[in-house]
Amino acid sequence: MEGLPVVAILGRPNVGKSTLMNRLSAQISAIVDSTPGVTRDRKYVRASWKDREFAVADTGGVGIDEQGWLAREIERQAFFAAEEADVVIMLVDARTVVTEDDLWLARRLKRLGKGVLLVVNKVDNAELELEAGRFYELGLGDPLTISAQHGLGIGDLLDRIVERLPEAAEPAPEPEISVAIIGRPNVGKSSILNRLAEEERVLVHEEPHTTRDTVDTVVERDGKRYRVLDTAGLRRKRTGMSDIEYYSSVRTYRAIEQADVVLLVIDGDEGPSEHDQRIAGKVDAAGRACVVLVNKWDLVDKGKAKDVMEAITFKFRFAHHLPLLRVSAQTGRGMEKVLPLVDTIYDEWHRRIPTPVLNEFMSRVKDRVPMPRKGPRQLKMYYATQASVAPPTIVVFVNEAGLVKPDYRRYLVNQLRGEYGFWGTPVRIRFRTARGSERR
């Protein structure tokens, strides 16, 4: 259900939220029982109406009188669903009076700043239809009456939902992938560009710093477009640079920030250097996807090849997720694999984990190692969602973000990579102290 707008249903226990979700989705996907508290976690199902598709989120019942950690967790999950939703439904029971729980929930939902649909359920006769007017007291506008069990008023409700959904996005055109070729001077960056472009697009010479400015070339291959940027070589030190060299390096760093995928070129004959490590660190800090190209592999002696690979493994031990290709721009060895790998890494850079799947994964991994603690305070993870892609960024809501230690952050990143790949891309994890960690 990735990319679908979300409709969240909130209400007190036993007002018919799961029955309504089943009715909206036209399938029996949630357990329905008269016992309060059957639904605890958020549950998402796909629904459609008038050629619009959306996801419906069923939540556990909330109320100010509930006590204990389970009730607090159910409440927190329900409001996370409301915060991410495009349309929020507050469901009430026509067979009850307006309760303190209803008033409290209406106030909480109004604070979200979203328009809320007030829906009165269990209206299956004319008398209850008239009595639904009492819910104007909640201050959420005109109540819409339905009977989820009998299907009454569901069509009108679906019409109202579709009216409030965001505009359907136009089909996105095939993206033009921006690729920056970077590395130390004289490692063969321009030769690689010429090989990818299948023409002598830029000057190639053994003299370092032949390329002074970023060269922009569009390459088309198998119906796809790539904007390939050849950049000036990055010197190890800025001291002693001429003005031209300085501005060349500035434009190279700008090209990294503008790129989708970076090709970091290493001289295979010389082997990796500490400067290559620093450049890789710059790419990671910029949040770019990256492929390591070990160029001039045709010049590497067979007896030396193992030492070169071991040196790369050691120096790039902090970036074991980066794919590596041994190529030769001079002979063309391995160059046919570069753009297909760029496609793969670009997709990894845009990989998104659906929220329900991510939270199920987090519930498994958080118990594998002890949670960080400081004195009597121990970290608790409540909820996780992927906030963005390019690079993939996960936001984890916790009881106290200051308890998170760097090694635990690295642990979670490694667990995410082991489960979902994220090959060639940085993964960001942000921890936030959840609002309402202390009950208001």
C-alpha positions in Angstrom: 0.0 0.0 0.0 3.0 2.2 -0.4 2.1 5.6 -1.8 -1.6 5.4 -1.1 -3.4 8.1 0.8 -4.4 7.0 4.3 -7.8 7.2 6.0 -7.6 6.6 9.8 -10.5 5.6 12.0 -10.4 6.6 15.7 -12.9 6.3 18.5 -13.7 4.9 21.9 -13.6 1.1 22.4 -16.5 -0.8 20.8 -18.0 1.9 18.6 -17.6 -0.2 15.5 -14.2 0.8 14.0 -13.3 -2.6 12.8 -16.7 -3.2 11.4 -16.5 0.1 9.5 -13.0 -0.8 8.1 -14.4 -4.1 6.9 -17.3 -2.3 5.2 -15.1 0.4 3.6 -12.7 -2.2 2.2 -15.5 -4.6 1.2 -13.6 -7.5 2.9 -13.5 -9.2 6.2 -10.0 -8.2 7.3 -10.4 -7.2 10.9 -11.7 -9.3 13.8 -15.0 -7.9 15.1 -16.2 -8.7 18.6 -18.3 -7.0 21.2 -15.5 -7.2 23.7 -13.7 -3.9 24.0 -10.0 -3.9 23.2 -9.9 -6.6 20.5 -8.0 -4.2 18.2 -4.7 -3.1 19.7 -2.4 -2.3 16.8 -3.0 -0.3 13.7 -4.2 -2.4 10.8 -4.1 -1.3 7.2 -6.2 -2.5 4.3 -6.7 -1.4 0.8 -10.0 0.2 -0.3 -11.3 1.9 -3.5 -14.2 4.1 -4.5 -14.9 5.9 -7.8 -11.5 4.9 -9.2 -9.6 6.2 -6.2 -7.6 3.8 -4.1 -6.6 4.5 -0.5 -5.6 2.6 2.7 -7.8 2.4 5.7 -6.2 2.3 9.1 -8.1 0.6 11.9 -7.0 1.6 15.4 -7.5 0.5 19.0 -10.1 2.2 21.1 -8.9 5.2 23.1 -10.3 6.9 26.2 -9.2 9.1 29.1 -10.3 6.5 31.7 -8.0 3.7 30.4 -5.0 2.9 32.6 -1.9 0.9 32.3 0.9 0.6 29.7 -1.2 -1.4 27.2 -3.8 1.3 27.1 -1.1 4.0 26.7 0.5 2.1 23.8 -2.9 1.6 22.1 -3.5 5.3 22.4 -0.1 6.2 21.1 -0.5 3.9 18.1 -3.9 5.4 17.3 -2.6 9.0 17.3 0.4 8.0 15.1 -2.1 6.8 12.6 -4.1 10.0 12.8 -0.9 12.1 12.4 0.1 10.4 9.1 -3.5 10.2 7.7 -4.9 12.3 4.9 -8.4 11.8 6.2 -9.3 11.2 9.9 -12.7 9.7 10.9 -13.9 10.1 14.4 -16.4 7.3 15.0 -19.0 7.6 17.8 -21.9 5.3 18.9 -25.4 6.7 18.3 -26.8 4.5 21.1 -24.8 6.4 23.8 -24.8 10.0 25.0 -21.8 12.2 24.3 -19.2 11.0 26.8 -16.2 12.6 28.4 -14.1 10.3 26.2 -15.7 11.6 23.1 -15.1 15.2 24.1 -11.5 14.4 25.0 -10.8 12.7 21.7 -12.5 15.5 19.7 -10.2 18.0 21.4 -7.1 15.9 20.6 -8.0 15.5 17.0 -8.8 19.2 16.5 -5.3 19.9 17.8 -3.8 17.9 14.8 -5.0 20.7 12.5 -6.7 18.4 10.1 -10.3 18.3 9.0 -12.0 15.5 10.8 -15.1 13.6 9.5 -17.5 13.0 12.4 -19.3 9.7 11.8 -22.2 8.5 14.0 -22.4 4.7 13.8 -25.2 2.2 14.6 -27.9 4.4 13.2 -30.4 1.9 11.9 -33.8 3.7 12.5 -35.3 7.1 12.2 -35.3 7.8 16.0 -31.5 7.3 16.2 -31.1 9.5 13.1 -32.8 12.4 14.9 -30.7 11.8 18.1 -27.5 12.0 16.2 -27.7 15.8 16.4 -26.5 15.6 20.0 -23.0 15.1 18.6 -22.8 18.6 17.3 -21.5 19.3 20.8 -18.1 17.8 19.7 -17.5 20.8 17.5 -16.5 18.8 14.5 -19.2 20.0 12.1 -22.2 18.1 10.6 -22.3 14.4 11.7 -22.7 11.8 9.0 -24.9 8.9 10.1 -24.2 5.3 9.1 -24.7 1.7 10.2 -21.5 -0.1 9.5 -23.1 -3.5 10.3 -26.0 -3.1 7.9 -24.2 -1.0 5.3 -26.5 2.1 5.6 -24.9 5.4 4.6 -21.6 3.8 3.6 -21.8 5.2 0.0 -22.3 8.7 1.3 -19.3 8.3 3.7 -17.1 7.0 0.8 -18.1 10.0 -1.3 -17.0 12.4 1.6 -13.8 10.5 2.0 -12.9 10.7 -1.7 -13.7 14.4 -1.8 -11.1 15.0 0.9 -8.3 12.8 -0.5 -5.3 14.6 -2.0 -5.3 14.9 -5.8 -4.2 11.8 -7.5 -0.6 12.1 -8.7 0.1 12.1 -12.4 2.1 9.0 -13.6 5.7 10.1 -13.1 7.9 10.2 -16.2 10.9 8.0 -16.4 13.5 9.7 -14.2 16.7 11.1 -15.6 19.4 9.7 -13.3 22.2 12.1 -12.4 25.5 10.4 -12.1 28.7 12.1 -10.9 32.1 10.6 -11.6 34.6 11.6 -8.8 37.9 10.7 -7.5 41.5 11.8 -7.1 43.3 13.4 -10.1 44.4 11.1 -12.9 42.4 8.0 -11.9 40.6 7.8 -15.3 37.4 9.7 -14.7 37.2 11.3 -18.1 38.0 8.0 -19.8 35.1 6.4 -18.0 32.8 9.2 -19.2 33.9 8.7 -22.8 33.4 5.0 -22.5 29.9 5.5 -21.1 29.0 8.1 -23.8 30.6 5.9 -26.5 32.4 8.9 -27.9 35.3 11.1 -27.1 33.3 13.6 -25.1 36.1 15.0 -22.9 39.8 15.4 -23.2 41.9 12.6 -21.7 45.5 13.0 -20.9 48.0 11.5 -18.4 48.7 15.0 -17.1 46.8 15.5 -13.8 44.0 18.1 -13.6 43.2 18.0 -17.3 39.6 18.4 -16.3 39.1 21.7 -14.7 35.3 22.0 -14.6 32.4 19.7 -14.3 31.4 18.3 -17.7 27.7 17.5 -18.2 26.8 14.8 -20.7 23.5 13.1 -21.4 23.8 9.3 -22.1 21.0 7.3 -23.4 21.0 3.5 -23.0 18.2 1.0 -23.4 15.5 3.8 -23.4 16.9 5.4 -20.2 18.6 8.8 -19.8 21.6 9.5 -17.6 23.1 12.9 -17.0 26.7 12.0 -16.4 29.0 14.6 -14.7 32.7 14.3 -15.1 34.4 16.3 -12.3 37.8 17.7 -11.6 40.1 15.5 -9.5 39.9 16.2 -5.7 43.3 17.0 -4.3 44.3 15.8 -0.8 45.0 19.3 0.5 43.6 22.7 -0.3 46.8 24.6 0.6 48.8 25.7 -2.4 45.8 25.4 -4.8 45.5 27.9 -7.6 42.2 29.7 -7.9 41.2 27.4 -10.8 41.9 24.3 -8.7 40.0 25.7 -5.8 36.9 26.5 -7.7 37.1 23.2 -9.5 37.0 21.4 -6.2 34.0 23.5 -5.1 32.2 22.5 -8.3 33.0 18.9 -7.7 31.5 18.9 -4.3 28.5 20.7 -5.8 28.2 17.9 -8.4 28.2 15.4 -5.5 25.3 17.2 -3.9 23.4 17.4 -7.2 23.9 13.7 -8.1 21.7 10.8 -7.5 24.4 8.2 -7.8 28.2 8.8 -7.4 30.8 6.7 -9.2 33.9 6.9 -6.9 36.9 6.0 -9.1 40.0 4.4 -7.5 43.2 3.7 -9.4 43.6 0.0 -9.3 47.3 0.1 -10.2 48.1 2.4 -7.3 45.6 0.9 -4.9 43.3 2.8 -2.5 44.5 5.8 -0.4 43.3 7.5 2.7 42.2 10.3 0.4 39.8 7.9 -1.3 38.4 7.1 2.2 37.8 10.8 2.8 36.1 11.2 -0.5 33.8 8.3 0.3 33.0 10.0 3.6 32.0 13.2 1.8 29.7 11.2 -0.5 28.1 9.5 2.5 27.7 12.8 4.3 25.9 14.2 1.3 23.5 11.2 1.3 24.3 10.0 -2.2 24.1 6.5 -3.5 27.6 5.3 -4.5 29.4 2.7 -6.6 33.2 2.1 -6.3 34.9 1.6 -9.6 38.4 0.2 -9.4 39.8 1.5 -12.7 42.9 0.4 -14.7 42.4 -3.2 -13.6 44.1 -4.2 -16.9 47.4 -2.8 -15.4 47.2 -4.8 -12.2 49.5 -7.8 -12.0 47.7 -11.1 -11.1 50.0 -11.4 -8.1 49.1 -7.9 -6.9 45.3 -8.2 -7.4 44.7 -10.0 -4.1 46.6 -7.3 -2.1 44.7 -4.5 -3.8 41.4 -6.0 -3.0 42.4 -6.7 0.6 43.5 -3.0 0.9 40.2 -1.8 -0.4 38.3 -4.1 2.0 40.3 -2.7 4.9 40.2 1.0 4.0 36.5 0.8 3.1 35.5 -1.3 6.1 33.1 1.6 7.2 31.3 1.3 3.8 30.9 -2.4 3.3 27.5 -1.8 1.7 29.1 -0.1 -1.3 29.1 -2.3 -4.5 32.5 -2.5 -6.3 33.3 -3.1 -9.9 36.8 -3.8 -11.4 36.9 -2.0 -14.7 39.2 -0.7 -17.4 38.1 2.4 -19.2 41.0 1.8 -21.6 40.0 -1.7 -22.7 36.3 -1.6 -21.9 36.5 -4.4 -19.3 33.5 -4.4 -17.0 32.1 -1.1 -18.4 28.9 -2.7 -19.7 27.9 -3.4 -16.0 28.2 0.2 -14.8 24.9 1.7 -15.9 22.8 -1.4 -15.0 24.4 -1.2 -11.5 23.6 2.5 -11.4 19.9 1.6 -12.0 20.0 -0.9 -9.2 21.6 1.4 -6.7 19.2 4.2 -7.7 16.3 2.0 -6.8 17.9 1.1 -3.5 18.3 4.8 -2.8 14.6 5.2 -3.3 13.6 2.0 -1.4 10.7 2.5 1.0 9.5 0.2 3.7 5.8 0.3 4.4 5.1 1.5 8.0 3.3 -1.7 9.2 6.2 -3.9 7.9 8.8 -1.6 9.4 7.2 -1.7 12.8 6.8 -5.5 12.8 10.6 -5.6 11.9 11.5 -3.2 14.8 9.5 -5.3 17.3 11.7 -8.2 16.4 15.1 -6.6 16.4 14.7 -4.5 19.5 14.8 -7.6 21.7 17.9 -9.1 20.2 20.3 -6.9 22.2 19.8 -5.0 25.4 18.2 -1.5 24.9 20.5 1.4 25.9 20.0 2.7 29.4 21.4 5.4 31.7 20.9 4.7 35.3 17.3 3.7 36.0 16.1 5.1 32.6 16.0 2.6 29.7 15.2 3.3 26.1 11.8 2.3 24.8 10.8 2.3 21.1 7.2 3.1 20.4 6.8 3.5 16.7 8.9 3.8 13.5 8.1 5.2 10.1 10.2 5.9 7.0 10.1 9.7 6.6 11.8 9.9 3.2 13.9 8.3 0.6 17.0 9.4 -1.3 18.6 8.5 1.1 16.2 6.2 3.1 15.5 8.0 6.4 13.8 6.2 9.3 12.3 8.1 12.2 11.9 6.2 15.4 9.8 7.6 18.2 11.1 6.7 21.7 10.6 7.7 25.3 13.9 9.6 25.5 16.0 10.3 22.4 19.0 11.2 24.5 19.4 7.6 25.6 20.4 6.4 22.1 24.1 5.6 21.8 26.0 5.5 18.5 26.7 1.8 18.7 22.9 1.1 19.0 22.2 3.3 16.0 24.8 1.3 14.0 23.2 -1.9 15.2 19.8 -0.9 13.9 21.3 0.3 10.5 23.1 -3.1 10.1 19.9 -4.9 11.0 18.0 -2.9 8.4 20.6 -3.7 5.7 20.5 -7.4 6.6 16.7 -7.4 6.2 16.1 -5.0 3.3 19.4 -4.5 1.5 19.8 -0.8 1.0 22.8 -1.7 -1.2 25.0 1.2 -2.1 23.0 3.9 -0.2 23.4 5.6 3.2 20.6 4.8 5.7 19.7 7.5 8.2 18.0 6.8 11.5 16.6 9.7 13.5 15.3 9.3 17.0 12.6 11.6 18.4 11.1 11.8 21.8 7.5 11.0 21.3 5.0 13.7 22.2 2.8 12.5 25.0 5.5 10.1 26.4 4.3 11.6 29.7 0.5 11.4 29.7 -1.1 14.8 29.3 
